[in-house]
Amino acid sequence: DSAPVEPENFEDVLKDVERVIMPGVTHWHSPYFFAYFPTANSYPSLLASMLSDAIGCIGFSWAASPACTELEIVMLDWLGQMINLPQQFLAKNGEGGGVIQGSASEATLMALLAARTKIIRHLQTKNPELTEASIVSRLVA
């Protein structure tokens, strides 16, 4: 209807959360929910969540937070080593590296941009007279 004019006590706010919000929440950690994947369900992930919340850093770019970005680079190299990626995929070699996307939508966009770049380079190799603009203007997706 409308926002309250006067503040409510905390107990009433929690009752509203239980009554209005909780029935519609997707309970990702329920053993009966199989559609997605659980998050923050291990001690390391809970600790990482608490630490990142306490720091309160918005680490979406190096300019916004050099420390967060550099930590992300180091940890992604660790992950790459754990899954035995070739050395050229690791940032420490100056060639590879990666970033953690915030959502599946962002990851899909990155995959589409990479595919677009790959096909543009391929077409320009076969036809050097083609400009990027002329190729992009003909792409469907």
Stockholm file with secondary structure:
# STOCKHOLM 1.0

chainA/1-141         DSAPVEPENFEDVLKDVERVIMPGVTHWHSPYFFAYFPTANSYPSLLASMLSDAIGCIGFSWAASPACTELEIVMLDWLGQMINLPQQFLAKNGEGGGVIQGSASEATLMALLAARTKIIRHLQTKNPELTEASIVSRLVA
#=GR chainA/1-141 SS CCCCSSCCCHHHHHHHIIIIIGGGCCCTTCTTCCSSCCCSCSHHHHHHHHHHHHHTCCCSSTTTCHHHHHHHHHHHHHHHHHTTCCGGGSGGGTSCCCCCCSSHHHHHHHHHHHHHHHHHHHHHHHCTTCCHHHHHTTCCC
#=GC SS_cons         CCCCSSCCCHHHHHHHIIIIIGGGCCCTTCTTCCSSCCCSCSHHHHHHHHHHHHHTCCCSSTTTCHHHHHHHHHHHHHHHHHTTCCGGGSGGGTSCCCCCCSSHHHHHHHHHHHHHHHHHHHHHHHCTTCCHHHHHTTCCC
//
